[in-house]
């Protein structure tokens, strides 16, 4: 079983609704990453937290997403207004620190109707 | 363009044979290279990783070869077994940076009994 936990596993939203997914990183890991994987596409980096601070993110996340790590044991990724193109598998990973091995959670599969 | 490329979308190997999975990259700043295994509807599982200060790393039946001048790394699986059948993702990153990983599209390995 993955030491990184993600909830929910499946999420269905209507276009225009808000979505939120959570990640519990592996205990002791200080770096948390979010990736997005669409059907038949590669995993795409979204945002990186180090010690709960966002240190790198792509423009799409800045514009349409909300991501926080309120504690070392919980992070969340939100989409303010879901669009059909947001349908994807959202994977959270954590590592001991930036530049070390990343371990993935089971993912949250978001479907936007 | 894709920074990390897996040119073979699929590979079929007979049980007991050697599976060779290849990955090319563009950014010569990459200094961390990893291989992940992914089953359908599951998240990626880290198999093996290397840093750029070595050109080979072995772990059981798995060996990673790194060719920095050629911007290429590969995963060799000896004594391939049917349970090795899965999608294999290569990934690269810069450890002195955020540590985010850039992934390839994946190669589907099928090991036939």
Interface residues (C-beta under 8 A of the other chain):
Chain A: X2 X31 X33 X35 X40 X41 X42 X43 X44 X45 X48 X50 X55 X56 X91 X95 X97 X98 X99 X100 X101 X102 X103 X104 X105 X106 X107
Chain B: X2 X4 X32 X34 X36 X42 X43 X44 X45 X46 X49 X89 X91 X93 X94 X95 X96 X97 X98 X99 X100 X101 X102 X103 X104 X105 X106
